[in-house]
Amino acid sequence: MMKRILFVLFVVVVIFVGLGLYRGWFTLSSPGDIEGDKASINLEVDGGKMKEDAASLKRKTKELTEGLTGGKKAPGDN
């Protein structure tokens, strides 16, 4: 049971990282000069891009649900 949970968690992390690299949330780079056996890799995170994509997803989801419900709100929604 624990192995399955760890496997699912691993898959979720891999999907998140892959999606992040594809969408431009994360950028990997390395400096041009490598000294001997050492190499460095830089990871940059674009929080602004992540927020833009989240806002866009919320907007599209809202438009889609309004289209399906005809603009009617469920009881209790503001």
FILUMKOL-723287 format. One record per residue: x, y, z of N, C-alpha, C in turn. Coordinates in steps of 0.1 Angstrom, whole numbers, plus 5000, padded with zeros to 4 digits. Layout:
% FILUMKOL-723287
XYZXYZXYZ;...
This chain:
% FILUMKOL-723287
500849885000500050005000500950135000;501950135008502850245009503550264996;503950154989504650174976503750234966;502450204966501550264957501450414959;501350454972501250594975502450674971;503650614973504850674969504950684954;504550584947504550584932503650684927;502450704932501450804928502050944931;502650964942503251094945504351124936;505251024933506251044923505751084909;504751014905504151044892503551184891;502851224902502351364903503451464902;504551444909505651534909506251544895;506451424889507051424875506151504865;504851484866503851554858503951704860;503951744873504051884877505351944871;506451884873507751934868507751944853;507251834846507151834832506251944826;505151964833504152074829504852204831;505452224842506152344846507252384836;508052284832509052314822508452354808;507352284805506652304792506052444792;505352484803504652614804505552724807;506852704810507752814813507752854827;507252774836507252804850508652794856;509452694851510752664855511652674843;512952724846513952724835515252664841;515752574834517052514837518152574828;519252614834520352664826521652624833;522752634825524052604830525052704824;525952754832526952844827527852774817;528452854808529152794797530452724801;531152764811532352704814532252594825;532752484823532652374832534052344838;534252344851535552334857535752184861;536652114854536951974857535751884857;535551824869534451724870533151794875;533251924878532151994884531352064874;530052054875529152124866528052184875;527552304871526452364879525252384870;524152374876522852384869522052484877;521452584870520652684877519152654874;518352664884516952654883516252784886;515452834877514752964880513252934879;512552994889511152974890510453104887;509453104877508753224874507353224880;507353274892506053284900504953364893;505353464886504453554879503753474868;504453394861503953304850502953204856;503353144867502453054874501153114878;501153244883499953314887499153344875;499753384864499053424852498253294847;498953184846498353064842497153014851;497353034864496252994873495053084871;495253214869494153314867493453284854;494253244844493653214831492853084832;493352984839492552864841491252884849;491352974859490153004866489053074857;489553174849488653244840488053144830;488853054824488352964814487352864820;487652824833486752734840485452794843;485452924847484253004850483453014837;484053054826483353064813482752934809;483452824811482952694807481752654815;481852674828480752634837479552724835;479752854832478652944830477952904816;478752864807478152814794477352694796;477752604805477052474807475752504815;475852594824474652614833473752734828;474152794817473352904812473553034821;474653044828474853164836474153154850;473453054853472753034866473752994876;473653044888474553004899473852904908;474652824914474152724923473752794936;472752734944472352794956473552804966;473752924972474952944981476153004974;476153004961477353074954477153224954;478253294956478153434956478553494942;
